[in-house]
């Protein structure tokens, strides 16, 4: 599937997310308790470094114009998926069952974004909006967590 060049960085992130999802599902099914613990550590690191910034770009730059275009359900599902993945990471429930659900949800979420959300973005966002997504994604890739937090806070405090 040909992807708009402005969404390529986010789409590439999805490849890494699918690798992580597969590892989570495989470890949950067949791994030892030590493997489960190690995989959660890997997921926490990947979340901080890759998934959280990816989610922030989507939530701050991609979802608002899609929502404004009337695609409320797609935005609701995306935000709900992000929140569930965050909550699974933070939960103290059974690590193996959380790992299984995390992997399944992450895999399903990536497929949803690639098959539904991104095609809708390509059809509804104008060039400036798509460029803003690309610029935010590029800036987020090189920013420190503190710098990302400052941008996120500034963006959220701006009037809509």
Backbone as JSON, one array per atom type, in Angstrom:
{
  "sequence": "XXXXXXXXXXXXXXXXXXXXXXXXXXXXXXXXXXXXXXXXXXXXXXXXXXXXXXXXXXXXXXXXXXXXXXXXXXXXXXXXXXXXXXXXXXXXXXXXXXXXXXXXXXXXXXXXXXXXXXXXXXXXXXXXXXXXXXXXXXXXXXXXXXXXXXXXXXXXXXXX",
  "N": [[0.84, -1.17, 0.0], [0.62, 2.15, -0.91], [1.88, 4.82, 0.9], [1.22, 8.1, 2.1], [3.9, 10.37, 1.92], [4.27, 12.01, 4.17], [3.35, 10.56, 6.28], [5.03, 8.47, 6.55], [7.1, 8.13, 8.52], [5.63, 7.6, 10.86], [4.37, 5.3, 10.0], [6.55, 3.61, 9.65], [7.3, 3.34, 12.3], [5.35, 1.6, 13.08], [6.16, -0.88, 12.14], [8.22, -1.57, 13.93], [6.69, -1.66, 16.23], [5.06, -3.85, 15.69], [6.94, -5.93, 15.75], [7.6, -5.83, 18.44], [5.09, -6.45, 19.53], [4.75, -9.07, 18.62], [6.85, -10.33, 19.97], [5.94, -9.99, 22.59], [3.55, -11.51, 22.56], [4.52, -14.08, 21.92], [6.28, -14.58, 24.05], [4.5, -14.46, 26.19], [3.0, -16.72, 25.68], [4.87, -18.87, 25.61], [7.13, -18.35, 27.17], [9.38, -18.35, 30.02], [8.88, -17.39, 33.48], [10.91, -15.57, 34.06], [11.52, -14.75, 31.46], [9.15, -13.41, 30.84], [9.27, -11.27, 32.65], [11.61, -10.02, 31.72], [10.8, -9.33, 29.13], [8.77, -7.49, 29.7], [10.36, -5.47, 30.74], [11.8, -4.74, 28.45], [9.65, -3.84, 26.89], [8.8, -1.64, 28.42], [11.0, 0.07, 28.13], [10.97, 0.41, 25.34], [8.49, 1.56, 25.09], [8.79, 4.06, 26.38], [10.79, 5.18, 24.76], [9.88, 4.95, 22.1], [7.06, 4.23, 21.58], [5.44, 5.95, 23.24], [6.23, 8.59, 22.34], [5.35, 8.34, 19.67], [2.58, 7.95, 20.03], [1.99, 10.45, 21.14], [2.51, 12.23, 19.01], [0.51, 11.43, 17.24], [-1.77, 11.97, 18.84], [-1.61, 14.72, 19.28], [-1.21, 15.97, 16.78], [-2.24, 14.51, 14.6], [-4.79, 13.35, 15.23], [-6.56, 15.55, 16.1], [-7.22, 17.15, 13.67], [-8.44, 15.13, 12.18], [-10.59, 14.47, 13.77], [-11.93, 16.95, 13.66], [-12.73, 16.81, 11.05], [-14.86, 15.2, 11.22], [-14.58, 12.5, 11.75], [-15.13, 11.05, 14.17], [-15.42, 8.56, 15.49], [-13.2, 7.04, 14.67], [-11.16, 8.53, 15.86], [-11.89, 8.3, 18.55], [-11.55, 5.52, 18.95], [-8.79, 5.27, 18.47], [-7.67, 6.84, 20.55], [-8.69, 5.42, 22.73], [-7.45, 2.91, 22.4], [-4.76, 3.69, 22.76], [-4.84, 4.55, 25.44], [-5.54, 2.14, 26.73], [-3.3, 0.53, 26.18], [-1.34, 2.01, 27.55], [-2.35, 1.69, 30.14], [-2.12, -1.06, 30.53], [0.63, -1.32, 30.6], [1.2, 0.0, 32.97], [-0.13, -1.44, 34.9], [-0.56, -3.66, 37.73], [-1.46, -6.17, 37.56], [-1.63, -9.74, 36.74], [1.36, -10.56, 35.22], [1.85, -12.19, 32.93], [-0.65, -12.55, 31.63], [-1.27, -9.88, 31.14], [0.83, -9.28, 29.42], [0.21, -10.88, 27.23], [-2.25, -9.71, 26.46], [-1.33, -7.11, 25.93], [0.4, -7.52, 23.73], [-1.43, -8.56, 21.82], [-3.28, -6.43, 21.63], [-1.62, -4.31, 20.8], [-0.77, -5.24, 18.31], [-3.27, -5.43, 16.95], [-3.99, -2.74, 17.09], [-2.02, -1.45, 15.53], [-2.61, -2.54, 13.01], [-5.21, -1.52, 12.68], [-4.65, 1.26, 12.56], [-3.02, 1.38, 10.24], [-4.76, 0.35, 8.29], [-7.16, 1.76, 8.54], [-7.12, 4.32, 10.0], [-4.87, 5.82, 8.95], [-5.37, 5.8, 6.09], [-7.73, 7.34, 6.16], [-6.74, 9.73, 7.19], [-5.06, 10.47, 5.07], [-6.97, 10.97, 3.15], [-8.49, 13.07, 4.2], [-6.97, 15.11, 5.46], [-5.29, 18.19, 4.82], [-2.44, 19.41, 2.91], [-0.83, 21.02, 4.58], [-1.56, 20.18, 7.14], [-0.79, 17.49, 7.08], [1.95, 17.87, 6.72], [2.57, 19.07, 9.16], [2.21, 16.9, 10.87], [4.28, 15.22, 9.95], [6.52, 16.85, 10.5], [6.36, 17.04, 13.3], [6.67, 14.37, 13.98], [9.28, 13.89, 13.06], [10.71, 15.7, 14.68], [10.16, 14.68, 17.2], [11.47, 12.29, 17.16], [14.13, 12.89, 17.66], [14.13, 14.24, 20.02], [14.58, 14.69, 23.57], [13.05, 13.05, 26.44], [12.26, 15.11, 28.24], [12.22, 17.37, 26.58], [10.19, 16.53, 24.81], [8.03, 16.47, 26.57], [7.78, 19.19, 27.19], [7.03, 20.28, 24.69], [4.64, 18.88, 24.31], [3.12, 19.82, 26.49], [2.98, 22.55, 25.87], [1.61, 22.48, 23.42], [-0.83, 21.38, 24.19], [-1.79, 23.39, 25.82], [-2.36, 25.43, 24.11], [-4.93, 27.42, 22.6], [-7.61, 25.93, 20.85]],
  "CA": [[0.0, 0.0, 0.0], [1.39, 3.39, -0.98], [1.57, 5.7, 2.03], [1.61, 9.49, 1.92], [5.25, 10.55, 2.48], [4.21, 12.68, 5.47], [3.0, 9.57, 7.3], [5.97, 7.35, 6.49], [7.79, 7.9, 9.79], [4.69, 6.92, 11.75], [4.15, 3.96, 9.47], [7.76, 2.83, 9.97], [7.2, 3.01, 13.72], [4.46, 0.46, 13.22], [6.93, -2.12, 11.95], [8.87, -1.86, 15.21], [5.64, -2.02, 17.18], [4.63, -5.23, 15.39], [7.99, -6.81, 16.26], [7.41, -5.85, 19.89], [3.85, -7.18, 19.8], [5.02, -10.49, 18.39], [7.67, -10.8, 21.09], [5.07, -10.07, 23.77], [2.63, -12.65, 22.41], [5.3, -15.32, 21.97], [6.78, -14.76, 25.41], [3.35, -14.77, 27.05], [2.56, -18.09, 25.41], [5.88, -19.91, 25.77], [8.29, -17.93, 27.94], [9.46, -18.58, 31.46], [8.56, -16.19, 34.26], [12.01, -14.62, 33.85], [11.34, -14.19, 30.11], [8.04, -12.45, 30.92], [9.8, -10.09, 33.33], [12.56, -9.38, 30.8], [10.05, -8.73, 28.02], [8.13, -6.27, 30.21], [11.41, -4.43, 30.83], [12.03, -4.3, 27.08], [8.48, -3.07, 26.48], [8.82, -0.35, 29.13], [12.02, 0.89, 27.46], [10.47, 0.74, 23.99], [7.36, 2.47, 25.23], [9.32, 5.39, 26.66], [11.61, 5.67, 23.66], [9.25, 4.89, 20.78], [5.6, 4.22, 21.52], [4.87, 7.16, 23.83], [6.36, 9.71, 21.39], [4.48, 8.06, 18.52], [1.21, 8.25, 20.47], [1.87, 11.9, 21.33], [2.39, 12.87, 17.7], [-0.84, 11.15, 16.75], [-2.79, 12.63, 19.67], [-1.51, 16.18, 19.21], [-1.13, 16.5, 15.43], [-3.01, 13.74, 13.62], [-6.18, 13.14, 15.62], [-7.45, 16.72, 16.11], [-7.84, 17.48, 12.39], [-9.33, 14.04, 11.76], [-11.8, 14.69, 14.57], [-12.61, 18.13, 13.1], [-13.31, 16.4, 9.78], [-16.05, 14.39, 11.51], [-14.25, 11.08, 11.94], [-15.11, 10.96, 15.63], [-15.26, 7.18, 15.94], [-11.79, 6.65, 14.47], [-10.38, 9.22, 16.89], [-12.23, 7.68, 19.83], [-10.9, 4.2, 19.01], [-7.34, 5.46, 18.59], [-7.38, 7.29, 21.92], [-9.0, 4.31, 23.63], [-6.36, 1.94, 22.26], [-3.56, 4.25, 23.4], [-5.04, 4.52, 26.89], [-5.49, 0.76, 27.2], [-1.91, 0.09, 26.15], [-0.68, 2.67, 28.68], [-2.8, 1.1, 31.41], [-1.51, -2.4, 30.64], [2.03, -1.12, 30.99], [1.26, 0.47, 34.36], [-0.9, -2.32, 35.77], [0.13, -4.63, 38.59], [-2.13, -7.46, 37.38], [-0.81, -10.87, 36.3], [2.25, -10.11, 34.14], [1.73, -13.0, 31.71], [-1.91, -12.23, 30.93], [-1.11, -8.51, 30.65], [1.74, -9.34, 28.28], [-0.57, -11.45, 26.12], [-3.18, -8.69, 26.0], [-0.56, -6.0, 25.37], [0.83, -7.91, 22.39], [-2.61, -8.64, 20.94], [-3.84, -5.08, 21.42], [-0.7, -3.52, 20.01], [-0.86, -5.76, 16.93], [-4.55, -5.0, 16.39], [-3.97, -1.29, 16.97], [-1.21, -1.1, 14.37], [-3.39, -2.9, 11.83], [-6.28, -0.53, 12.59], [-4.11, 2.53, 12.08], [-2.57, 1.24, 8.86], [-5.86, 0.03, 7.37], [-8.3, 2.67, 8.65], [-6.82, 5.68, 10.42], [-3.98, 6.52, 8.02], [-6.08, 6.12, 4.85], [-8.65, 8.45, 6.42], [-5.9, 10.93, 7.28], [-4.62, 10.82, 3.72], [-8.12, 11.46, 2.39], [-9.16, 14.22, 4.8], [-6.06, 16.18, 5.89], [-4.65, 18.94, 3.74], [-0.98, 19.29, 2.86], [-0.23, 21.66, 5.76], [-1.81, 19.32, 8.3], [0.09, 16.32, 6.93], [3.31, 18.35, 6.95], [2.7, 19.27, 10.61], [2.4, 15.56, 11.44], [5.64, 14.78, 9.59], [7.49, 17.66, 11.25], [6.29, 16.64, 14.71], [7.25, 13.04, 14.08], [10.74, 14.03, 12.91], [11.24, 16.39, 15.87], [10.01, 13.79, 18.34], [12.46, 11.21, 17.05], [15.43, 13.32, 18.18], [13.94, 14.98, 21.27], [14.67, 13.99, 24.85], [11.74, 13.01, 27.09], [11.95, 16.43, 28.81], [11.85, 18.23, 25.45], [8.88, 16.09, 24.32], [7.02, 16.91, 27.55], [7.59, 20.64, 27.04], [6.25, 20.48, 23.47], [3.3, 18.35, 24.57], [2.41, 20.76, 27.39], [2.73, 23.79, 25.12], [0.59, 22.21, 22.41], [-2.11, 21.16, 24.86], [-2.26, 24.63, 26.43], [-2.76, 26.36, 23.04], [-6.35, 27.35, 22.28], [-7.92, 25.18, 19.62]],
  "C": [[0.89, 1.25, 0.0], [0.92, 4.33, 0.11], [2.01, 7.11, 1.7], [2.98, 9.69, 2.59], [5.27, 11.19, 3.87], [3.87, 11.72, 6.61], [3.98, 8.41, 7.36], [6.69, 7.09, 7.81], [6.88, 7.16, 10.77], [4.45, 5.49, 11.29], [5.36, 3.06, 9.75], [7.77, 2.44, 11.45], [6.35, 1.76, 13.93], [5.18, -0.86, 13.01], [7.59, -2.53, 13.26], [7.85, -2.28, 16.26], [5.16, -3.45, 16.94], [5.66, -6.25, 15.86], [7.85, -6.95, 17.77], [6.16, -6.63, 20.27], [4.05, -8.67, 19.65], [5.86, -11.07, 19.53], [6.81, -10.95, 22.34], [4.16, -11.29, 23.7], [3.36, -13.98, 22.53], [5.78, -15.6, 23.39], [5.64, -15.1, 26.36], [2.91, -16.22, 26.89], [3.59, -19.13, 25.84], [7.03, -19.57, 26.71], [8.22, -18.32, 29.41], [9.03, -17.3, 32.18], [9.65, -15.14, 34.11], [11.92, -13.97, 32.47], [10.24, -13.13, 30.12], [8.53, -11.15, 31.55], [10.73, -9.31, 32.4], [11.82, -8.69, 29.64], [9.31, -7.48, 28.48], [9.14, -5.14, 30.34], [11.7, -3.86, 29.44], [10.87, -3.43, 26.59], [8.47, -1.7, 27.15], [9.84, 0.59, 28.48], [11.54, 1.34, 26.08], [9.3, 1.71, 24.06], [7.86, 3.89, 25.44], [10.03, 5.99, 25.44], [10.84, 5.83, 22.35], [7.73, 5.04, 20.79], [4.98, 5.5, 22.09], [5.04, 8.36, 22.9], [5.46, 9.55, 20.16], [3.03, 8.4, 18.87], [1.01, 9.76, 20.59], [1.73, 12.63, 20.0], [0.99, 12.64, 17.14], [-1.89, 11.96, 17.52], [-2.77, 14.15, 19.52], [-1.63, 16.73, 17.78], [-2.01, 15.78, 14.41], [-4.49, 13.67, 13.98], [-7.05, 14.4, 15.63], [-8.02, 17.09, 14.74], [-8.74, 16.37, 11.84], [-10.66, 14.15, 12.5], [-12.62, 15.85, 13.99], [-13.26, 17.81, 11.76], [-14.52, 15.49, 9.96], [-15.81, 12.91, 11.72], [-14.09, 10.77, 13.43], [-14.83, 9.54, 16.12], [-13.83, 6.68, 15.77], [-10.9, 7.28, 15.55], [-10.64, 8.59, 18.25], [-11.52, 6.34, 19.98], [-9.39, 4.35, 19.19], [-6.96, 5.86, 20.01], [-7.63, 6.17, 22.94], [-7.91, 3.24, 23.59], [-5.1, 2.43, 22.97], [-3.68, 4.17, 24.92], [-4.97, 3.09, 27.44], [-4.06, 0.23, 27.21], [-1.11, 0.73, 27.28], [-1.07, 2.01, 30.0], [-2.25, -0.31, 31.6], [-0.07, -2.3, 31.09], [2.13, -0.79, 32.47], [0.61, -0.48, 35.36], [-0.02, -3.26, 36.6], [-0.53, -6.01, 38.48], [-1.14, -8.52, 36.88], [0.04, -10.51, 35.08], [2.08, -10.89, 32.84], [0.46, -12.67, 30.94], [-1.88, -10.8, 30.39], [-0.24, -8.49, 29.4], [1.02, -9.86, 27.04], [-1.51, -10.38, 25.56], [-2.44, -7.52, 25.35], [-0.15, -6.33, 23.93], [-0.33, -7.95, 21.41], [-3.15, -7.26, 20.61], [-2.92, -4.23, 20.56], [-0.75, -3.95, 18.55], [-2.15, -5.28, 16.26], [-4.59, -3.49, 16.17], [-3.17, -0.85, 15.74], [-1.99, -1.4, 13.09], [-4.53, -1.89, 11.6], [-5.76, 0.8, 12.03], [-3.69, 2.45, 10.61], [-3.73, 1.07, 7.88], [-7.01, 1.03, 7.41], [-7.9, 4.11, 8.94], [-5.96, 6.42, 9.39], [-4.64, 6.76, 6.66], [-7.09, 7.27, 5.02], [-7.88, 9.75, 6.52], [-5.47, 11.4, 5.89], [-5.76, 11.43, 2.9], [-8.69, 12.77, 2.93], [-8.23, 15.37, 5.19], [-5.47, 16.89, 4.68], [-3.13, 18.84, 3.88], [-0.32, 19.89, 4.11], [-0.41, 20.8, 7.0], [-0.92, 18.08, 8.25], [1.55, 16.7, 7.18], [3.56, 18.56, 8.44], [2.92, 17.92, 11.32], [3.82, 15.08, 11.18], [6.69, 15.54, 10.38], [7.52, 17.26, 12.72], [6.93, 15.27, 14.91], [8.78, 13.1, 13.98], [11.35, 14.67, 14.15], [11.19, 15.48, 17.09], [11.07, 12.7, 18.34], [13.8, 11.6, 17.65], [15.33, 14.02, 19.53], [14.14, 14.08, 22.49], [13.27, 13.92, 25.46], [11.33, 14.36, 27.69], [11.51, 17.39, 27.7], [10.48, 17.84, 24.9], [7.78, 16.54, 25.26], [6.74, 18.4, 27.42], [6.76, 20.95, 25.8], [4.81, 20.03, 23.68], [2.5, 19.31, 25.42], [2.07, 22.05, 26.67], [1.6, 23.6, 24.12], [-0.78, 22.05, 23.06], [-2.66, 22.44, 25.48], [-2.68, 25.68, 25.4], [-4.26, 26.27, 22.82], [-6.55, 26.67, 20.94], [-8.49, 26.09, 18.56]]
}
